[in-house]
């Protein structure tokens, strides 16, 4: 499986309780239900200048977006962008690396009705690289295992 090291995003039972085939049963040509969304960053000429991705289930999109905004919009080194605290909004819930936000931010958000709850899902595990100033700026999320080595 390309970009998937397990089958847990497929139904483990080939039929539903009523005996009909499970919509997401393992079968040839099927794709897993997942939020996998690695990002390839291209320059205006279409050349690869960056890539990143993260595990994290349904929070992957938020982890990737945070890193892309930090690195590309705010110009942070990739490691600093990865190390920013995570905030994931799902419906009425706001899961976060609560200790990563200053008390003033947490209090200000609470005053507006946004109460940050500790993250109860998979943490981010961003890994990636960004071509800057003639070299790769590599990074690995400190919340999980892994290191980045650049030359």
MDTraj code that builds the backbone (N, CA, C; nanometers):
import mdtraj as md
import numpy as np

residues = "UNK UNK UNK UNK UNK UNK UNK UNK UNK UNK UNK UNK UNK UNK UNK UNK UNK UNK UNK UNK UNK UNK UNK UNK UNK UNK UNK UNK UNK UNK UNK UNK UNK UNK UNK UNK UNK UNK UNK UNK UNK UNK UNK UNK UNK UNK UNK UNK UNK UNK UNK UNK UNK UNK UNK UNK UNK UNK UNK UNK UNK UNK UNK UNK UNK UNK UNK UNK UNK UNK UNK UNK UNK UNK UNK UNK UNK UNK UNK UNK UNK UNK UNK UNK UNK UNK UNK UNK UNK UNK UNK UNK UNK UNK UNK UNK UNK UNK UNK UNK UNK UNK UNK UNK UNK UNK UNK UNK UNK UNK UNK UNK UNK UNK UNK UNK UNK UNK UNK UNK UNK UNK UNK UNK UNK UNK UNK UNK UNK UNK UNK UNK UNK UNK UNK UNK UNK UNK UNK UNK UNK UNK UNK UNK UNK UNK UNK UNK UNK UNK UNK".split()
xyz = np.array([
    [0.0835, -0.1180, 0.0000],
    [0.0000, 0.0000, 0.0000],
    [0.0872, 0.1233, 0.0000],
    [0.0699, 0.2077, -0.0935],
    [0.1456, 0.3329, -0.1021],
    [0.0958, 0.4271, 0.0067],
    [0.1868, 0.4800, 0.0882],
    [0.1567, 0.5744, 0.1950],
    [0.0652, 0.5173, 0.3036],
    [0.0643, 0.3854, 0.3209],
    [-0.0175, 0.3259, 0.4260],
    [0.0532, 0.1996, 0.4735],
    [0.0829, 0.1931, 0.6017],
    [0.1555, 0.0777, 0.6527],
    [0.0663, -0.0187, 0.7289],
    [-0.0636, -0.0032, 0.7187],
    [-0.1543, -0.0920, 0.7896],
    [-0.2898, -0.0930, 0.7204],
    [-0.3742, -0.1854, 0.7595],
    [-0.5053, -0.1964, 0.6984],
    [-0.6168, -0.1493, 0.7911],
    [-0.5851, -0.0775, 0.8966],
    [-0.6862, -0.0401, 0.9954],
    [-0.7876, 0.0608, 0.9439],
    [-0.7632, 0.1242, 0.8307],
    [-0.8613, 0.2163, 0.7751],
    [-0.9654, 0.1442, 0.6897],
    [-0.9514, 0.0123, 0.6760],
    [-1.0520, -0.0680, 0.6080],
    [-1.1388, -0.1371, 0.7118],
    [-1.2568, -0.1798, 0.6709],
    [-1.3431, -0.2600, 0.7575],
    [-1.2746, -0.3942, 0.7795],
    [-1.2680, -0.4380, 0.9036],
    [-1.2043, -0.5670, 0.9325],
    [-1.2995, -0.6841, 0.9092],
    [-1.4290, -0.6551, 0.8917],
    [-1.5293, -0.7578, 0.8659],
    [-1.5829, -0.7334, 0.7238],
    [-1.5811, -0.8359, 0.6389],
    [-1.6185, -0.8129, 0.4986],
    [-1.7667, -0.7858, 0.4743],
    [-1.8526, -0.8134, 0.5738],
    [-1.9957, -0.7893, 0.5550],
    [-2.0517, -0.7082, 0.6715],
    [-2.1562, -0.6333, 0.6423],
    [-2.2274, -0.5580, 0.7458],
    [-2.3145, -0.6545, 0.8256],
    [-2.3744, -0.6072, 0.9339],
    [-2.4551, -0.6937, 1.0204],
    [-2.5742, -0.7546, 0.9478],
    [-2.6214, -0.6898, 0.8420],
    [-2.7353, -0.7445, 0.7665],
    [-2.6916, -0.8379, 0.6536],
    [-2.5615, -0.8660, 0.6442],
    [-2.5090, -0.9581, 0.5439],
    [-2.4665, -0.8943, 0.4139],
    [-2.4941, -0.7651, 0.3960],
    [-2.4511, -0.6977, 0.2737],
    [-2.3015, -0.6710, 0.2803],
    [-2.2350, -0.6606, 0.1666],
    [-2.0906, -0.6338, 0.1677],
    [-2.0593, -0.5001, 0.2360],
    [-1.9568, -0.5000, 0.3173],
    [-1.9135, -0.3758, 0.3833],
    [-1.8598, -0.2813, 0.2771],
    [-1.8976, -0.1550, 0.2866],
    [-1.8569, -0.0572, 0.1861],
    [-1.7060, -0.0401, 0.1813],
    [-1.6421, -0.0566, 0.2927],
    [-1.4974, -0.0327, 0.2973],
    [-1.4203, -0.1610, 0.3279],
    [-1.4692, -0.2730, 0.2763],
    [-1.4008, -0.4001, 0.2960],
    [-1.2700, -0.4019, 0.2171],
    [-1.1726, -0.4768, 0.2667],
    [-1.0459, -0.4915, 0.1958],
    [-1.0724, -0.5639, 0.0644],
    [-1.0304, -0.5041, -0.0457],
    [-1.0482, -0.5650, -0.1779],
    [-0.9546, -0.4962, -0.2762],
    [-0.9244, -0.5669, -0.3828],
    [-0.8371, -0.5105, -0.4860],
    [-0.8964, -0.3811, -0.5403],
    [-0.8128, -0.2821, -0.5596],
    [-0.8560, -0.1562, -0.6178],
    [-0.9200, -0.0588, -0.5207],
    [-0.9404, -0.0995, -0.3962],
    [-1.0027, -0.0113, -0.2970],
    [-0.8976, 0.0803, -0.2363],
    [-0.9420, 0.1942, -0.1883],
    [-0.8544, 0.2881, -0.1182],
    [-0.9033, 0.3007, 0.0247],
    [-0.8116, 0.3150, 0.1204],
    [-0.8545, 0.3234, 0.2601],
    [-0.9220, 0.4565, 0.2911],
    [-1.0162, 0.4522, 0.3855],
    [-1.0777, 0.5734, 0.4398],
    [-0.9725, 0.6353, 0.5302],
    [-0.9298, 0.7535, 0.4985],
    [-0.8223, 0.8127, 0.5765],
    [-0.8117, 0.9615, 0.5495],
    [-0.7443, 1.0288, 0.6403],
    [-0.7147, 1.1706, 0.6229],
    [-0.5721, 1.1902, 0.5739],
    [-0.5096, 1.0840, 0.5260],
    [-0.3713, 1.0973, 0.4818],
    [-0.3618, 1.2091, 0.3794],
    [-0.2741, 1.3024, 0.4043],
    [-0.2628, 1.4145, 0.3117],
    [-0.1218, 1.4718, 0.3141],
    [-0.0232, 1.3941, 0.2697],
    [0.1101, 1.4529, 0.2615],
    [0.1087, 1.5708, 0.1658],
    [0.1909, 1.6689, 0.1927],
    [0.1945, 1.7894, 0.1096],
    [0.3265, 1.7961, 0.0337],
    [0.3179, 1.8164, -0.0953],
    [0.4339, 1.8439, -0.1791],
    [0.4252, 1.9909, -0.2169],
    [0.5321, 2.0640, -0.1950],
    [0.5344, 2.2077, -0.2207],
    [0.6184, 2.2317, -0.3454],
    [0.5579, 2.2954, -0.4440],
    [0.6251, 2.3228, -0.5710],
    [0.6431, 2.4721, -0.5883],
    [0.7543, 2.5108, -0.6533],
    [0.7728, 2.6527, -0.6829],
    [0.6971, 2.6869, -0.8113],
    [0.7080, 2.8117, -0.8563],
    [0.6318, 2.8564, -0.9738],
    [0.6710, 2.7829, -1.1022],
    [0.7896, 2.7222, -1.1031],
    [0.8328, 2.6456, -1.2200],
    [0.7978, 2.4980, -1.2067],
    [0.7301, 2.4606, -1.0994],
    [0.6896, 2.3219, -1.0803],
    [0.7949, 2.2335, -1.0175],
    [0.9017, 2.2932, -0.9647],
    [1.0075, 2.2150, -0.9005],
    [0.9730, 2.1892, -0.7544],
    [1.0063, 2.0692, -0.7070],
    [0.9831, 2.0339, -0.5674],
    [1.0728, 2.1187, -0.4775],
    [1.0118, 2.1917, -0.3843],
    [1.0885, 2.2731, -0.2898],
    [1.0528, 2.2403, -0.1454],
    [0.9633, 2.1463, -0.1249],
    [0.9295, 2.1079, 0.0105],
    [0.8309, 1.9934, 0.0138],
    [0.8293, 1.9267, 0.1281],
    [0.7356, 1.8188, 0.1500],
    [0.7186, 1.7997, 0.2989],
    [0.5990, 1.7620, 0.3398],
    [0.5757, 1.7319, 0.4808],
    [0.4520, 1.6461, 0.4935],
    [0.4415, 1.5824, 0.6072],
    [0.3256, 1.5005, 0.6370],
    [0.3302, 1.4590, 0.7818],
    [0.2194, 1.4029, 0.8285],
    [0.2083, 1.3641, 0.9684],
    [0.1117, 1.2486, 0.9844],
    [0.1371, 1.1612, 1.0817],
    [0.0306, 1.0718, 1.1248],
    [-0.0628, 1.1515, 1.2151],
    [-0.1731, 1.0934, 1.2557],
    [-0.2603, 1.1634, 1.3483],
    [-0.4078, 1.1474, 1.3211],
    [-0.4463, 1.0478, 1.2406],
    [-0.5883, 1.0240, 1.2169],
    [-0.6571, 1.1442, 1.1563],
    [-0.7740, 1.1762, 1.2088],
    [-0.8534, 1.2851, 1.1515],
    [-0.7958, 1.4229, 1.1821],
    [-0.6883, 1.4306, 1.2596],
    [-0.6244, 1.5592, 1.2898],
    [-0.5105, 1.5935, 1.1952],
    [-0.4791, 1.5025, 1.1034],
    [-0.3662, 1.5229, 1.0120],
    [-0.3775, 1.6553, 0.9370],
    [-0.4960, 1.6876, 0.8876],
    [-0.5125, 1.8099, 0.8096],
    [-0.4748, 1.9327, 0.8920],
    [-0.5150, 1.9371, 1.0176],
    [-0.4824, 2.0510, 1.1039],
    [-0.3325, 2.0570, 1.1319],
    [-0.2696, 1.9421, 1.1546],
    [-0.1250, 1.9403, 1.1812],
    [-0.0479, 1.9923, 1.0597],
    [-0.0844, 1.9436, 0.9411],
    [-0.0165, 1.9889, 0.8196],
    [-0.0396, 2.1376, 0.7961],
    [-0.1634, 2.1836, 0.8134],
    [-0.1948, 2.3252, 0.7905],
    [-0.1149, 2.4147, 0.8844],
    [-0.1071, 2.3769, 1.0118],
    [-0.0306, 2.4552, 1.1089],
    [0.1147, 2.4684, 1.0642],
    [0.1741, 2.3577, 1.0221],
    [0.3144, 2.3590, 0.9808],
    [0.3350, 2.4416, 0.8541],
    [0.2453, 2.4287, 0.7579],
    [0.2576, 2.5052, 0.6343],
    [0.2437, 2.6550, 0.6594],
    [0.1488, 2.6944, 0.7441],
    [0.1327, 2.8370, 0.7759],
    [0.2567, 2.8886, 0.8481],
    [0.3045, 2.8141, 0.9470],
    [0.4232, 2.8575, 1.0212],
    [0.5448, 2.8735, 0.9315],
    [0.5664, 2.7759, 0.8443],
    [0.6868, 2.7785, 0.7603],
    [0.6751, 2.8740, 0.6422],
    [0.5626, 2.8702, 0.5720],
    [0.5512, 2.9485, 0.4485],
    [0.4985, 3.0897, 0.4716],
    [0.3961, 3.1054, 0.5531],
    [0.3381, 3.2385, 0.5743],
    [0.4169, 3.3195, 0.6761],
    [0.4638, 3.2522, 0.7810],
    [0.5347, 3.3245, 0.8868],
    [0.6865, 3.3158, 0.8736],
    [0.7376, 3.2357, 0.7804],
    [0.8813, 3.2260, 0.7559],
    [0.9612, 3.1588, 0.8660],
    [0.8956, 3.0785, 0.9503],
    [0.9676, 3.0102, 1.0578],
    [1.0542, 2.8978, 1.0022],
    [1.1676, 2.8690, 1.0672],
    [1.2390, 2.7456, 1.0325],
    [1.1418, 2.6290, 1.0491],
    [1.1585, 2.5251, 0.9699],
    [1.0624, 2.4161, 0.9706],
    [1.0471, 2.3533, 1.1091],
    [1.1569, 2.3374, 1.1828],
    [1.1463, 2.2779, 1.3161],
    [1.0593, 2.3641, 1.4078],
    [1.0740, 2.4947, 1.4000],
    [0.9895, 2.5828, 1.4824],
    [0.8435, 2.5740, 1.4414],
    [0.8179, 2.5609, 1.3126],
    [0.6796, 2.5466, 1.2651],
    [0.6188, 2.4162, 1.3171],
    [0.6973, 2.3085, 1.3163],
    [0.6486, 2.1801, 1.3675],
    [0.6236, 2.1871, 1.5182],
    [0.7095, 2.2603, 1.5890],
    [0.7006, 2.2660, 1.7351],
    [0.5889, 2.3554, 1.7879],
    [0.5246, 2.4345, 1.7009],
    [0.4127, 2.5167, 1.7463],
    [0.3074, 2.4265, 1.8099],
    [0.2352, 2.4758, 1.9106],
    [0.1300, 2.3922, 1.9703],
    [0.0184, 2.3666, 1.8702],
    [-0.0417, 2.2500, 1.8813],
    [-0.1509, 2.2120, 1.7929],
    [-0.2843, 2.2533, 1.8518],
    [-0.3753, 2.2938, 1.7641],
    [-0.5131, 2.3240, 1.8005],
    [-0.6001, 2.2639, 1.6916],
    [-0.6867, 2.1706, 1.7297],
    [-0.7700, 2.1006, 1.6322],
    [-0.9160, 2.1202, 1.6698],
    [-0.9924, 2.1827, 1.5813],
    [-1.1354, 2.2048, 1.6029],
    [-1.2132, 2.0964, 1.5309],
    [-1.2962, 2.0241, 1.6059],
    [-1.3837, 1.9208, 1.5488],
    [-1.5227, 1.9443, 1.6059],
    [-1.6089, 1.9982, 1.5241],
    [-1.7430, 2.0294, 1.5733],
    [-1.7350, 2.1353, 1.6820],
    [-1.7940, 2.1059, 1.7952],
    [-1.7921, 2.1995, 1.9079],
    [-1.6719, 2.1797, 1.9984],
    [-1.5862, 2.0807, 1.9696],
    [-1.4710, 2.0511, 2.0551],
    [-1.3428, 2.1105, 2.0014],
    [-1.2567, 2.1508, 2.0939],
    [-1.1278, 2.2091, 2.0571],
    [-1.0194, 2.1354, 2.1331],
    [-0.9548, 2.0404, 2.0656],
    [-0.8456, 1.9650, 2.1255],
    [-0.7148, 2.0360, 2.0990],
    [-0.6300, 2.0379, 2.1988],
    [-0.5077, 2.1167, 2.1830],
    [-0.3957, 2.0620, 2.2683],
    [-0.2754, 2.1037, 2.2321],
    [-0.1594, 2.0877, 2.3200],
    [-0.1720, 2.2006, 2.4210],
    [-0.2652, 2.1856, 2.5147],
    [-0.3058, 2.2959, 2.6022],
    [-0.1894, 2.3617, 2.6736],
    [-0.0913, 2.2854, 2.7159],
    [0.0218, 2.3438, 2.7886],
    [0.1142, 2.4238, 2.6966],
    [0.0983, 2.4073, 2.5670],
    [0.1817, 2.4810, 2.4726],
    [0.1348, 2.6229, 2.4483],
    [0.0126, 2.6533, 2.4875],
    [-0.0411, 2.7878, 2.4696],
    [-0.0237, 2.8677, 2.5978],
    [0.0192, 2.9931, 2.5893],
    [0.0303, 3.0758, 2.7101],
    [-0.1060, 3.0871, 2.7785],
    [-0.1043, 3.1044, 2.9106],
    [-0.2280, 3.1170, 2.9880],
    [-0.3148, 3.2303, 2.9340],
    [-0.2522, 3.3380, 2.8893],
    [-0.3303, 3.4510, 2.8375],
    [-0.4099, 3.4117, 2.7131],
    [-0.3538, 3.3266, 2.6304],
    [-0.4242, 3.2797, 2.5104],
    [-0.5380, 3.1872, 2.5513],
    [-0.5088, 3.0922, 2.6408],
    [-0.6138, 3.0004, 2.6871],
    [-0.7281, 3.0783, 2.7523],
    [-0.6950, 3.1750, 2.8369],
    [-0.7979, 3.2547, 2.9054],
    [-0.8778, 3.3390, 2.8061],
    [-0.8097, 3.3990, 2.7097],
    [-0.8773, 3.4796, 2.6092],
    [-0.9722, 3.3975, 2.5248],
    [-0.9300, 3.2776, 2.4902],
    [-1.0182, 3.1901, 2.4121],
    [-1.1375, 3.1457, 2.4961],
    [-1.1134, 3.1111, 2.6225],
    [-1.2222, 3.0687, 2.7107],
    [-1.3249, 3.1808, 2.7278],
    [-1.2776, 3.3051, 2.7351],
    [-1.3688, 3.4190, 2.7499],
    [-1.4598, 3.4332, 2.6276],
    [-1.4155, 3.3763, 2.5157],
    [-1.4954, 3.3810, 2.3926],
    [-1.5707, 3.2504, 2.3692],
    [-1.5722, 3.1642, 2.4710],
    [-1.6466, 3.0392, 2.4615],
    [-1.5714, 2.9232, 2.4016],
    [-1.4417, 2.9386, 2.3765],
    [-1.3604, 2.8312, 2.3198],
    [-1.2725, 2.7752, 2.4314],
    [-1.3150, 2.6633, 2.4860],
    [-1.2412, 2.6010, 2.5957],
    [-1.1516, 2.4926, 2.5376],
    [-1.0225, 2.5087, 2.5566],
    [-0.9266, 2.4112, 2.5042],
    [-0.9231, 2.2893, 2.5950],
    [-0.9433, 2.1728, 2.5349],
    [-0.9341, 2.0463, 2.6062],
    [-0.8034, 1.9797, 2.5656],
    [-0.7400, 1.9062, 2.6576],
    [-0.6184, 1.8342, 2.6169],
    [-0.6474, 1.7417, 2.4994],
    [-0.5523, 1.7296, 2.4124],
    [-0.5653, 1.6441, 2.2953],
    [-0.5870, 1.4999, 2.3407],
    [-0.6932, 1.4375, 2.2931],
    [-0.7213, 1.2988, 2.3296],
    [-0.7021, 1.2043, 2.2121],
    [-0.6565, 1.2570, 2.0988],
    [-0.6329, 1.1723, 1.9824],
    [-0.4832, 1.1591, 1.9601],
    [-0.4462, 1.1006, 1.8483],
    [-0.3047, 1.0868, 1.8160],
    [-0.2379, 1.2233, 1.8083],
    [-0.1207, 1.2341, 1.8651],
    [-0.0464, 1.3586, 1.8536],
    [0.0120, 1.3699, 1.7143],
    [0.0574, 1.4904, 1.6825],
    [0.1204, 1.5091, 1.5518],
    [0.2550, 1.4378, 1.5503],
    [0.2992, 1.4085, 1.4334],
    [0.4291, 1.3449, 1.4138],
    [0.4870, 1.3942, 1.2825],
    [0.4810, 1.5246, 1.2640],
    [0.5255, 1.5855, 1.1388],
    [0.6700, 1.5509, 1.1068],
    [0.6963, 1.5260, 0.9811],
    [0.8311, 1.5095, 0.9275],
    [0.8320, 1.5800, 0.7929],
    [0.9427, 1.6410, 0.7586],
    [0.9469, 1.7046, 0.6286],
    [1.0753, 1.7780, 0.6015],
    [1.0770, 1.8413, 0.4877],
    [1.1909, 1.9204, 0.4461],
    [1.1447, 2.0345, 0.3578],
    [1.2208, 2.1445, 0.3634],
    [1.1897, 2.2629, 0.2834],
    [1.3206, 2.3162, 0.2269],
    [1.3260, 2.3362, 0.0956],
    [1.4466, 2.3872, 0.0293],
    [1.4532, 2.5379, 0.0518],
    [1.5557, 2.5816, 0.1252],
    [1.5728, 2.7247, 0.1539],
    [1.7199, 2.7605, 0.1458],
    [1.7472, 2.8717, 0.0807],
    [1.8838, 2.9235, 0.0747],
    [1.9844, 2.8180, 0.0283],
    [1.9462, 2.7395, -0.0713],
    [2.0377, 2.6433, -0.1304],
    [2.0614, 2.5176, -0.0491],
    [1.9777, 2.4908, 0.0522],
    [1.9928, 2.3676, 0.1307],
    [1.8577, 2.3242, 0.1849],
    [1.8492, 2.1986, 0.2249],
    [1.7268, 2.1455, 0.2830],
    [1.7189, 2.1800, 0.4308],
    [1.6062, 2.2362, 0.4710],
    [1.5736, 2.2621, 0.6112],
    [1.4827, 2.1474, 0.6532],
    [1.5386, 2.0474, 0.7192],
    [1.4616, 1.9300, 0.7583],
    [1.4170, 1.9388, 0.9029],
    [1.3072, 1.8714, 0.9341],
    [1.2555, 1.8742, 1.0704],
    [1.1761, 1.7479, 1.0993],
    [1.1713, 1.7138, 1.2284],
    [1.0916, 1.6013, 1.2768],
    [1.0217, 1.6457, 1.4046],
    [0.8948, 1.6166, 1.4147],
    [0.8132, 1.6561, 1.5297],
    [0.8676, 1.5928, 1.6574],
    [0.8929, 1.6744, 1.7571],
    [0.9480, 1.6247, 1.8830],
    [0.8453, 1.5481, 1.9661],
    [0.7184, 1.5493, 1.9260],
    [0.6148, 1.4778, 2.0008],
    [0.6217, 1.3279, 1.9782],
    [0.6966, 1.2856, 1.8763],
    [0.7109, 1.1448, 1.8428],
    [0.8572, 1.1140, 1.8135],
    [0.8816, 0.9887, 1.7760],
    [1.0174, 0.9472, 1.7452],
    [1.0597, 1.0022, 1.6090],
    [1.1886, 1.0044, 1.5871],
    [1.2404, 1.0464, 1.4575],
    [1.3272, 1.1701, 1.4692],
    [1.4172, 1.1825, 1.3760],
    [1.5050, 1.2990, 1.3661],
    [1.5192, 1.3351, 1.2194],
    [1.5572, 1.4595, 1.1958],
    [1.5849, 1.5036, 1.0593],
    [1.7336, 1.5307, 1.0486],
    [1.7932, 1.4869, 0.9419],
    [1.9338, 1.5122, 0.9162],
    [1.9447, 1.5841, 0.7838],
    [2.0095, 1.6970, 0.7859],
    [2.0273, 1.7726, 0.6621],
    [2.1749, 1.7964, 0.6395],
    [2.2092, 1.8207, 0.5143],
    [2.3490, 1.8465, 0.4809],
    [2.3598, 1.9760, 0.4032],
])
top = md.Topology()
chain = top.add_chain()
for i, resn in enumerate(residues, 1):
    res = top.add_residue(resn, chain, resSeq=i)
    for name in ("N", "CA", "C"):
        top.add_atom(name, md.element.get_by_symbol(name[0]), res)
traj = md.Trajectory(xyz[None], top)
